[in-house]
Amino acid sequence: MDYRRLGRSGLRVSEFSFGSWVTFARQVDVAPAKEILAAAYDAGVNFFDNAEGYEQGGSERVMGQAIAELGWSRDSFVVSSKVFWGGDKPTQRGLSAKHVTDACHAALKRLRVDYLDLYFCHRPDVDTPVEETVRAMHNLITQGKVLYWGTSEWSAQAITEAHAVAARWGLTPPVMEQPQYNLFVRDKVEAEYRPIYESFGLGTTIWSPLASGLLTGKYNDGVPQDARAALKGYEWLREMIEGQEGRARVEKVKGLAKLAGQAGMPLHHMALLWCLQNPRVSTVILGASRLSQLHDNLKALDRKAAMPPDLMAAIEGVVQNRPADPQRF
Ligand SMILES: NC(=O)c1ccc[n+]([C@@H]2O[C@H](COP(=O)([O-])OP(=O)(O)OC[C@H]3O[C@@H](n4cnc5c(N)ncnc54)[C@H](OP(=O)(O)O)[C@@H]3O)[C@@H](O)[C@H]2O)c1
Protein backbone atom coordinates (compact mmCIF):
# COMPACT_ATOMS: atom_id res chain seq x y z
CA MET A 1 0.00 0.00 0.00
CA ASP A 2 1.26 3.47 -0.82
CA TYR A 3 0.23 6.54 1.13
CA ARG A 4 -0.54 10.07 -0.02
CA ARG A 5 -0.65 13.33 1.87
CA LEU A 6 -4.16 14.57 2.49
CA GLY A 7 -3.70 17.79 0.55
CA ARG A 8 -1.18 20.03 2.26
CA SER A 9 -1.81 18.50 5.69
CA GLY A 10 0.74 16.23 7.35
CA LEU A 11 -1.72 13.32 7.42
CA ARG A 12 -0.82 10.38 5.20
CA VAL A 13 -3.77 8.31 4.03
CA SER A 14 -3.68 5.00 2.17
CA GLU A 15 -4.33 5.24 -1.58
CA PHE A 16 -7.27 2.89 -1.12
CA SER A 17 -9.49 3.50 1.88
CA PHE A 18 -12.78 1.90 2.91
CA GLY A 19 -16.27 3.33 3.47
CA SER A 20 -19.42 1.65 4.74
CA TRP A 21 -22.26 3.55 3.04
CA VAL A 22 -25.18 1.21 2.18
CA THR A 23 -23.27 -1.83 3.42
CA PHE A 24 -22.73 -1.78 7.22
CA ALA A 25 -25.94 -2.24 9.22
CA ARG A 26 -27.84 -2.93 5.99
CA GLN A 27 -26.09 -5.66 4.01
CA VAL A 28 -23.31 -6.38 6.52
CA ASP A 29 -23.55 -7.03 10.28
CA VAL A 30 -20.78 -6.85 12.88
CA ALA A 31 -19.14 -10.27 12.29
CA PRO A 32 -18.61 -9.88 8.51
CA ALA A 33 -17.82 -6.18 9.05
CA LYS A 34 -14.94 -7.27 11.28
CA GLU A 35 -13.62 -9.55 8.54
CA ILE A 36 -13.86 -6.80 5.93
CA LEU A 37 -12.23 -4.19 8.15
CA ALA A 38 -9.47 -6.60 9.21
CA ALA A 39 -8.71 -7.50 5.58
CA ALA A 40 -8.50 -3.83 4.65
CA TYR A 41 -6.32 -2.94 7.65
CA ASP A 42 -4.00 -5.90 7.06
CA ALA A 43 -3.56 -4.74 3.47
CA GLY A 44 -2.44 -1.31 4.73
CA VAL A 45 -5.73 0.60 4.48
CA ASN A 46 -5.62 3.23 7.20
CA PHE A 47 -8.70 5.39 6.51
CA PHE A 48 -12.26 4.29 7.27
CA ASP A 49 -15.09 6.55 6.17
CA ASN A 50 -18.51 6.95 7.76
CA ALA A 51 -21.36 9.44 8.31
CA GLU A 52 -24.20 10.10 10.71
CA GLY A 53 -26.56 9.67 7.78
CA TYR A 54 -25.53 6.10 6.91
CA GLU A 55 -28.34 3.83 8.15
CA GLN A 56 -29.35 6.48 10.72
CA GLY A 57 -26.09 6.02 12.62
CA GLY A 58 -26.21 2.21 12.33
CA SER A 59 -23.21 2.14 10.00
CA GLU A 60 -21.09 4.00 12.58
CA ARG A 61 -22.35 1.70 15.34
CA VAL A 62 -21.29 -1.41 13.43
CA MET A 63 -17.92 0.10 12.50
CA GLY A 64 -17.34 1.27 16.08
CA GLN A 65 -18.12 -2.12 17.58
CA ALA A 66 -16.05 -3.97 14.97
CA ILE A 67 -12.99 -1.73 15.43
CA ALA A 68 -13.28 -1.98 19.22
CA GLU A 69 -13.42 -5.78 19.03
CA LEU A 70 -10.49 -5.85 16.59
CA GLY A 71 -8.52 -3.89 19.20
CA TRP A 72 -6.68 -1.62 16.77
CA SER A 73 -4.35 0.90 18.32
CA ARG A 74 -6.00 4.33 17.97
CA ASP A 75 -2.85 5.85 16.50
CA SER A 76 -2.84 3.36 13.60
CA PHE A 77 -6.05 4.35 11.79
CA VAL A 78 -8.02 7.35 10.60
CA VAL A 79 -11.79 7.42 10.99
CA SER A 80 -14.28 9.98 9.74
CA SER A 81 -17.85 11.05 10.24
CA LYS A 82 -20.00 13.49 8.29
CA VAL A 83 -22.69 15.84 9.51
CA PHE A 84 -25.81 16.94 7.68
CA TRP A 85 -28.49 14.23 7.68
CA GLY A 86 -29.24 13.43 11.34
CA GLY A 87 -32.86 13.05 12.44
CA ASP A 88 -36.13 14.59 11.30
CA LYS A 89 -36.29 17.46 13.79
CA PRO A 90 -35.11 20.93 12.66
CA THR A 91 -32.19 20.82 15.11
CA GLN A 92 -31.07 17.40 13.86
CA ARG A 93 -29.95 18.33 10.35
CA GLY A 94 -27.87 20.84 8.45
CA LEU A 95 -24.75 22.69 9.52
CA SER A 96 -25.87 24.91 12.42
CA ALA A 97 -23.39 25.16 15.28
CA LYS A 98 -25.84 23.11 17.33
CA HIS A 99 -26.16 20.23 14.91
CA VAL A 100 -22.46 20.19 13.97
CA THR A 101 -21.64 19.89 17.69
CA ASP A 102 -24.38 17.41 18.64
CA ALA A 103 -23.64 15.20 15.62
CA CYS A 104 -19.94 15.10 16.49
CA HIS A 105 -20.68 14.00 20.06
CA ALA A 106 -23.08 11.31 18.82
CA ALA A 107 -20.60 10.02 16.21
CA LEU A 108 -17.85 9.78 18.83
CA LYS A 109 -20.12 7.55 20.94
CA ARG A 110 -21.22 5.35 18.03
CA LEU A 111 -17.69 4.96 16.67
CA ARG A 112 -16.34 4.46 20.22
CA VAL A 113 -13.46 6.90 19.78
CA ASP A 114 -12.32 9.99 21.71
CA TYR A 115 -11.81 12.08 18.59
CA LEU A 116 -12.68 12.02 14.88
CA ASP A 117 -9.68 12.27 12.58
CA LEU A 118 -11.76 13.73 9.75
CA TYR A 119 -15.13 15.44 10.08
CA PHE A 120 -16.97 16.44 6.91
CA CYS A 121 -19.89 18.75 6.20
CA HIS A 122 -21.79 16.19 4.11
CA ARG A 123 -23.39 18.88 1.90
CA PRO A 124 -23.53 22.70 1.88
CA ASP A 125 -26.29 24.28 4.00
CA VAL A 126 -27.67 27.46 2.45
CA ASP A 127 -29.68 28.18 5.61
CA THR A 128 -26.64 28.50 7.89
CA PRO A 129 -24.07 31.31 7.61
CA VAL A 130 -20.76 29.77 6.63
CA GLU A 131 -19.08 31.61 9.53
CA GLU A 132 -21.25 29.70 12.02
CA THR A 133 -20.20 26.34 10.57
CA VAL A 134 -16.51 27.27 10.31
CA ARG A 135 -16.53 28.47 13.94
CA ALA A 136 -18.29 25.29 15.13
CA MET A 137 -15.69 23.13 13.36
CA HIS A 138 -12.85 25.28 14.74
CA ASN A 139 -14.22 24.93 18.28
CA LEU A 140 -14.44 21.13 17.99
CA ILE A 141 -10.82 21.13 16.81
CA THR A 142 -9.64 23.27 19.72
CA GLN A 143 -11.54 20.93 22.07
CA GLY A 144 -9.60 17.96 20.67
CA LYS A 145 -12.73 16.26 19.34
CA VAL A 146 -11.81 16.64 15.65
CA LEU A 147 -8.39 16.83 13.97
CA TYR A 148 -9.20 17.93 10.40
CA TRP A 149 -12.46 19.22 8.98
CA GLY A 150 -13.64 19.27 5.41
CA THR A 151 -16.56 19.39 3.03
CA SER A 152 -18.39 17.04 0.69
CA GLU A 153 -19.84 18.12 -2.64
CA TRP A 154 -19.36 21.82 -1.90
CA SER A 155 -18.76 24.21 -4.78
CA ALA A 156 -15.30 25.72 -5.19
CA GLN A 157 -16.90 29.06 -4.35
CA ALA A 158 -18.35 27.80 -1.05
CA ILE A 159 -14.98 26.31 -0.06
CA THR A 160 -13.33 29.62 -0.96
CA GLU A 161 -15.83 31.46 1.30
CA ALA A 162 -15.07 29.09 4.18
CA HIS A 163 -11.35 29.83 3.77
CA ALA A 164 -11.98 33.57 3.63
CA VAL A 165 -14.00 33.46 6.87
CA ALA A 166 -11.36 31.31 8.56
CA ALA A 167 -8.57 33.69 7.49
CA ARG A 168 -10.53 36.74 8.67
CA TRP A 169 -11.22 35.39 12.16
CA GLY A 170 -8.15 33.23 12.70
CA LEU A 171 -10.18 30.00 12.55
CA THR A 172 -9.15 26.58 11.21
CA PRO A 173 -9.98 26.24 7.49
CA PRO A 174 -11.22 23.06 5.78
CA VAL A 175 -8.47 20.70 4.67
CA MET A 176 -10.23 18.20 2.43
CA GLU A 177 -13.25 17.70 0.19
CA GLN A 178 -15.11 14.46 -0.51
CA PRO A 179 -16.44 14.57 -4.09
CA GLN A 180 -17.79 11.80 -6.28
CA TYR A 181 -15.13 10.82 -8.81
CA ASN A 182 -15.19 8.02 -11.33
CA LEU A 183 -15.08 7.44 -15.08
CA PHE A 184 -18.54 9.01 -15.42
CA VAL A 185 -18.35 11.94 -12.95
CA ARG A 186 -15.27 14.13 -13.34
CA ASP A 187 -16.09 17.83 -13.50
CA LYS A 188 -15.62 18.90 -9.86
CA VAL A 189 -12.32 17.08 -9.35
CA GLU A 190 -10.79 17.81 -12.74
CA ALA A 191 -12.14 21.27 -13.54
CA GLU A 192 -14.08 23.12 -10.82
CA TYR A 193 -11.55 22.63 -8.00
CA ARG A 194 -8.59 23.39 -10.22
CA PRO A 195 -7.98 26.90 -8.82
CA ILE A 196 -8.22 25.82 -5.18
CA TYR A 197 -5.87 22.82 -5.07
CA GLU A 198 -2.82 25.07 -4.95
CA SER A 199 -4.30 28.07 -3.14
CA PHE A 200 -5.73 26.05 -0.23
CA GLY A 201 -3.75 22.81 -0.43
CA LEU A 202 -7.03 20.91 -0.77
CA GLY A 203 -6.97 17.13 -0.43
CA THR A 204 -9.70 14.85 -1.85
CA THR A 205 -11.16 11.61 -0.48
CA ILE A 206 -13.14 10.50 -3.52
CA TRP A 207 -16.35 8.43 -3.43
CA SER A 208 -18.11 5.84 -5.60
CA PRO A 209 -15.03 5.00 -7.68
CA LEU A 210 -17.01 2.17 -9.29
CA ALA A 211 -20.18 4.30 -9.72
CA SER A 212 -21.98 2.13 -7.15
CA GLY A 213 -20.84 -1.05 -8.93
CA LEU A 214 -21.74 -0.03 -12.49
CA LEU A 215 -18.04 -0.07 -13.37
CA THR A 216 -17.74 -3.75 -12.49
CA GLY A 217 -20.02 -4.64 -15.41
CA LYS A 218 -22.52 -6.29 -13.05
CA TYR A 219 -25.40 -4.21 -14.48
CA ASN A 220 -24.63 -4.94 -18.15
CA ASP A 221 -27.58 -7.31 -18.49
CA GLY A 222 -30.01 -5.69 -16.06
CA VAL A 223 -30.10 -5.39 -12.27
CA PRO A 224 -29.06 -8.58 -10.42
CA GLN A 225 -31.20 -9.51 -7.39
CA ASP A 226 -28.30 -9.30 -4.94
CA ALA A 227 -26.85 -5.97 -6.13
CA ARG A 228 -27.14 -2.49 -4.60
CA ALA A 229 -29.58 -1.21 -7.22
CA ALA A 230 -32.06 -3.96 -6.22
CA LEU A 231 -32.18 -2.83 -2.57
CA LYS A 232 -35.36 -1.27 -1.22
CA GLY A 233 -34.78 2.46 -0.87
CA TYR A 234 -32.29 2.52 -3.76
CA GLU A 235 -34.88 2.73 -6.53
CA TRP A 236 -33.22 5.99 -7.58
CA LEU A 237 -30.08 4.00 -8.42
CA ARG A 238 -32.06 1.41 -10.37
CA GLU A 239 -33.73 4.25 -12.27
CA MET A 240 -30.36 5.83 -12.97
CA ILE A 241 -29.09 2.55 -14.38
CA GLU A 242 -32.19 1.60 -16.33
CA GLY A 243 -32.95 5.12 -17.61
CA GLN A 244 -31.68 6.65 -20.82
CA GLU A 245 -28.46 7.99 -19.31
CA GLY A 246 -27.84 4.70 -17.52
CA ARG A 247 -28.23 2.69 -20.70
CA ALA A 248 -25.74 4.98 -22.43
CA ARG A 249 -23.36 4.42 -19.51
CA VAL A 250 -23.77 0.64 -19.74
CA GLU A 251 -22.74 0.83 -23.41
CA LYS A 252 -19.61 2.71 -22.36
CA VAL A 253 -18.99 0.13 -19.63
CA LYS A 254 -18.95 -2.56 -22.31
CA GLY A 255 -16.43 -0.55 -24.35
CA LEU A 256 -14.28 -0.02 -21.26
CA ALA A 257 -14.41 -3.74 -20.45
CA LYS A 258 -12.96 -4.49 -23.88
CA LEU A 259 -10.05 -2.12 -23.24
CA ALA A 260 -9.45 -3.64 -19.82
CA GLY A 261 -9.47 -7.13 -21.32
CA GLN A 262 -6.89 -6.06 -23.91
CA ALA A 263 -4.77 -4.65 -21.08
CA GLY A 264 -5.07 -7.98 -19.24
CA MET A 265 -7.13 -6.86 -16.27
CA PRO A 266 -10.73 -6.82 -15.11
CA LEU A 267 -12.75 -3.67 -15.73
CA HIS A 268 -13.12 -2.75 -12.06
CA HIS A 269 -9.35 -2.82 -11.57
CA MET A 270 -8.92 -0.45 -14.50
CA ALA A 271 -11.66 1.83 -13.16
CA LEU A 272 -10.08 2.02 -9.68
CA LEU A 273 -6.56 2.55 -11.05
CA TRP A 274 -7.88 5.28 -13.36
CA CYS A 275 -8.93 7.26 -10.26
CA LEU A 276 -5.49 6.82 -8.71
CA GLN A 277 -3.80 8.20 -11.84
CA ASN A 278 -5.04 11.66 -10.83
CA PRO A 279 -2.50 13.14 -8.38
CA ARG A 280 -5.23 15.40 -6.93
CA VAL A 281 -6.88 12.30 -5.48
CA SER A 282 -5.59 11.73 -1.95
CA THR A 283 -7.46 8.47 -1.43
CA VAL A 284 -10.01 6.34 -3.29
CA ILE A 285 -12.74 5.16 -0.92
CA LEU A 286 -13.68 1.58 -1.75
CA GLY A 287 -17.06 0.08 -0.93
CA ALA A 288 -17.79 -3.65 -0.60
CA SER A 289 -20.88 -5.58 0.40
CA ARG A 290 -18.82 -8.73 0.96
CA LEU A 291 -15.29 -9.73 1.80
CA SER A 292 -14.56 -11.27 -1.62
CA GLN A 293 -15.22 -7.90 -3.32
CA LEU A 294 -12.76 -6.14 -1.05
CA HIS A 295 -10.06 -8.78 -1.62
CA ASP A 296 -10.66 -8.50 -5.35
CA ASN A 297 -10.60 -4.70 -5.42
CA LEU A 298 -7.41 -4.48 -3.36
CA LYS A 299 -5.69 -6.68 -5.94
CA ALA A 300 -5.92 -3.75 -8.38
CA LEU A 301 -2.93 -2.28 -6.57
CA ASP A 302 -0.74 -5.08 -7.98
CA ARG A 303 -1.43 -3.67 -11.44
CA LYS A 304 -0.52 -0.05 -10.81
CA ALA A 305 2.10 -0.17 -13.56
CA ALA A 306 -0.50 -1.34 -16.09
CA MET A 307 -2.00 2.08 -16.89
CA PRO A 308 0.25 3.43 -19.68
CA PRO A 309 -0.61 6.69 -21.50
CA ASP A 310 -1.99 4.86 -24.56
CA LEU A 311 -4.51 3.04 -22.35
CA MET A 312 -5.47 6.31 -20.64
CA ALA A 313 -5.99 7.86 -24.09
CA ALA A 314 -8.09 4.90 -25.25
CA ILE A 315 -10.25 5.27 -22.13
CA GLU A 316 -10.88 8.93 -23.04
CA GLY A 317 -11.97 7.75 -26.47
CA VAL A 318 -14.67 5.57 -24.90
CA VAL A 319 -15.99 7.81 -22.12
CA GLN A 320 -15.86 11.07 -24.14
CA ASN A 321 -16.43 13.22 -21.06
CA ARG A 322 -13.12 14.93 -20.45
CA PRO A 323 -13.80 18.37 -18.92
CA ALA A 324 -12.92 21.27 -21.19
CA ASP A 325 -10.14 22.49 -18.90
CA PRO A 326 -8.86 19.32 -17.29
CA GLN A 327 -6.52 19.26 -14.35
CA ARG A 328 -5.45 15.67 -14.76
CA PHE A 329 -1.95 16.03 -16.20
N1 LIG B 1 -19.65 12.01 0.62
C1 LIG B 1 -20.65 11.45 0.00
O1 LIG B 1 -21.65 12.09 -0.33
C2 LIG B 1 -20.56 9.99 -0.33
C3 LIG B 1 -21.54 9.39 -1.16
C4 LIG B 1 -21.41 8.04 -1.44
C5 LIG B 1 -20.34 7.31 -0.93
N2 LIG B 1 -19.45 7.91 -0.08
C6 LIG B 1 -18.32 7.16 0.52
O2 LIG B 1 -17.61 6.45 -0.48
C7 LIG B 1 -17.60 5.05 -0.16
C8 LIG B 1 -17.54 4.23 -1.42
O3 LIG B 1 -18.68 4.51 -2.24
P1 LIG B 1 -19.44 3.33 -2.96
O4 LIG B 1 -19.78 2.28 -1.96
O5 LIG B 1 -20.52 3.92 -3.78
O6 LIG B 1 -18.24 2.77 -3.89
P2 LIG B 1 -18.30 1.96 -5.25
O7 LIG B 1 -16.97 1.28 -5.34
O8 LIG B 1 -18.68 2.84 -6.37
O9 LIG B 1 -19.47 0.88 -5.05
C9 LIG B 1 -19.32 -0.14 -4.10
C10 LIG B 1 -20.36 -1.21 -4.35
O10 LIG B 1 -20.19 -1.81 -5.65
C11 LIG B 1 -20.31 -3.21 -5.55
N3 LIG B 1 -18.97 -3.78 -5.77
C12 LIG B 1 -17.77 -3.30 -5.31
N4 LIG B 1 -16.75 -4.08 -5.71
C13 LIG B 1 -17.29 -5.07 -6.44
C14 LIG B 1 -16.74 -6.17 -7.13
N5 LIG B 1 -15.41 -6.39 -7.14
N6 LIG B 1 -17.58 -7.01 -7.80
C15 LIG B 1 -18.92 -6.78 -7.81
N7 LIG B 1 -19.50 -5.75 -7.16
C16 LIG B 1 -18.69 -4.90 -6.49
C17 LIG B 1 -20.84 -3.51 -4.16
O11 LIG B 1 -22.26 -3.37 -4.13
P3 LIG B 1 -23.30 -4.60 -4.25
O12 LIG B 1 -22.55 -5.89 -4.00
O13 LIG B 1 -24.33 -4.33 -3.22
O14 LIG B 1 -23.85 -4.51 -5.64
C18 LIG B 1 -20.22 -2.37 -3.37
O15 LIG B 1 -20.87 -2.11 -2.14
C19 LIG B 1 -18.88 4.87 0.69
O16 LIG B 1 -18.86 3.73 1.49
C20 LIG B 1 -18.84 6.13 1.53
O17 LIG B 1 -17.90 5.99 2.57
C21 LIG B 1 -19.55 9.23 0.20
The ligand as an SDF file (V2000), in Angstrom:
LIG
                    3D

 48 52  0  0  0  0  0  0  0  0999 V2000
  -19.6460   12.0080    0.6250 N   0  0  0  0  0  0  0  0  0  0  0  0
  -20.6510   11.4510   -0.0040 C   0  0  0  0  0  0  0  0  0  0  0  0
  -21.6520   12.0930   -0.3340 O   0  0  0  0  0  0  0  0  0  0  0  0
  -20.5640    9.9870   -0.3300 C   0  0  0  0  0  0  0  0  0  0  0  0
  -21.5390    9.3940   -1.1640 C   0  0  0  0  0  0  0  0  0  0  0  0
  -21.4090    8.0390   -1.4440 C   0  0  0  0  0  0  0  0  0  0  0  0
  -20.3430    7.3100   -0.9310 C   0  0  0  0  0  0  0  0  0  0  0  0
  -19.4460    7.9150   -0.0800 N   0  0  0  0  0  0  0  0  0  0  0  0
  -18.3230    7.1610    0.5240 C   0  0  0  0  0  0  0  0  0  0  0  0
  -17.6100    6.4460   -0.4820 O   0  0  0  0  0  0  0  0  0  0  0  0
  -17.6040    5.0500   -0.1630 C   0  0  0  0  0  0  0  0  0  0  0  0
  -17.5430    4.2330   -1.4210 C   0  0  0  0  0  0  0  0  0  0  0  0
  -18.6770    4.5150   -2.2360 O   0  0  0  0  0  0  0  0  0  0  0  0
  -19.4400    3.3340   -2.9570 P   0  0  0  0  0  0  0  0  0  0  0  0
  -19.7760    2.2820   -1.9580 O   0  0  0  0  0  0  0  0  0  0  0  0
  -20.5160    3.9230   -3.7760 O   0  0  0  0  0  0  0  0  0  0  0  0
  -18.2380    2.7740   -3.8860 O   0  0  0  0  0  0  0  0  0  0  0  0
  -18.2970    1.9550   -5.2460 P   0  0  0  0  0  0  0  0  0  0  0  0
  -16.9700    1.2840   -5.3370 O   0  0  0  0  0  0  0  0  0  0  0  0
  -18.6830    2.8390   -6.3650 O   0  0  0  0  0  0  0  0  0  0  0  0
  -19.4690    0.8790   -5.0460 O   0  0  0  0  0  0  0  0  0  0  0  0
  -19.3200   -0.1430   -4.0990 C   0  0  0  0  0  0  0  0  0  0  0  0
  -20.3600   -1.2090   -4.3480 C   0  0  0  0  0  0  0  0  0  0  0  0
  -20.1870   -1.8090   -5.6480 O   0  0  0  0  0  0  0  0  0  0  0  0
  -20.3050   -3.2080   -5.5540 C   0  0  0  0  0  0  0  0  0  0  0  0
  -18.9670   -3.7840   -5.7700 N   0  0  0  0  0  0  0  0  0  0  0  0
  -17.7720   -3.2950   -5.3070 C   0  0  0  0  0  0  0  0  0  0  0  0
  -16.7540   -4.0850   -5.7140 N   0  0  0  0  0  0  0  0  0  0  0  0
  -17.2910   -5.0740   -6.4440 C   0  0  0  0  0  0  0  0  0  0  0  0
  -16.7360   -6.1700   -7.1290 C   0  0  0  0  0  0  0  0  0  0  0  0
  -15.4150   -6.3900   -7.1390 N   0  0  0  0  0  0  0  0  0  0  0  0
  -17.5810   -7.0050   -7.7970 N   0  0  0  0  0  0  0  0  0  0  0  0
  -18.9160   -6.7850   -7.8080 C   0  0  0  0  0  0  0  0  0  0  0  0
  -19.4990   -5.7550   -7.1610 N   0  0  0  0  0  0  0  0  0  0  0  0
  -18.6910   -4.8950   -6.4870 C   0  0  0  0  0  0  0  0  0  0  0  0
  -20.8350   -3.5070   -4.1560 C   0  0  0  0  0  0  0  0  0  0  0  0
  -22.2590   -3.3700   -4.1310 O   0  0  0  0  0  0  0  0  0  0  0  0
  -23.2960   -4.6040   -4.2490 P   0  0  0  0  0  0  0  0  0  0  0  0
  -22.5480   -5.8890   -4.0030 O   0  0  0  0  0  0  0  0  0  0  0  0
  -24.3350   -4.3310   -3.2210 O   0  0  0  0  0  0  0  0  0  0  0  0
  -23.8490   -4.5110   -5.6420 O   0  0  0  0  0  0  0  0  0  0  0  0
  -20.2210   -2.3690   -3.3660 C   0  0  0  0  0  0  0  0  0  0  0  0
  -20.8670   -2.1080   -2.1410 O   0  0  0  0  0  0  0  0  0  0  0  0
  -18.8790    4.8710    0.6930 C   0  0  0  0  0  0  0  0  0  0  0  0
  -18.8570    3.7300    1.4950 O   0  0  0  0  0  0  0  0  0  0  0  0
  -18.8360    6.1300    1.5300 C   0  0  0  0  0  0  0  0  0  0  0  0
  -17.8990    5.9930    2.5690 O   0  0  0  0  0  0  0  0  0  0  0  0
  -19.5470    9.2340    0.1990 C   0  0  0  0  0  0  0  0  0  0  0  0
  1  2  1  0
  2  3  2  0
  2  4  1  0
  4  5  1  0
  4 48  2  0
  5  6  2  0
  6  7  1  0
  7  8  2  0
  8  9  1  0
  8 48  1  0
  9 10  1  0
  9 46  1  0
 10 11  1  0
 11 12  1  0
 11 44  1  0
 12 13  1  0
 13 14  1  0
 14 15  2  0
 14 16  1  0
 14 17  1  0
 17 18  1  0
 18 19  2  0
 18 20  1  0
 18 21  1  0
 21 22  1  0
 22 23  1  0
 23 24  1  0
 23 42  1  0
 24 25  1  0
 25 26  1  0
 25 36  1  0
 26 27  1  0
 26 35  1  0
 27 28  2  0
 28 29  1  0
 29 30  1  0
 29 35  2  0
 30 31  1  0
 30 32  2  0
 32 33  1  0
 33 34  2  0
 34 35  1  0
 36 37  1  0
 36 42  1  0
 37 38  1  0
 38 39  2  0
 38 40  1  0
 38 41  1  0
 42 43  1  0
 44 45  1  0
 44 46  1  0
 46 47  1  0
M  CHG  2   8   1  16  -1
M  END
$$$$
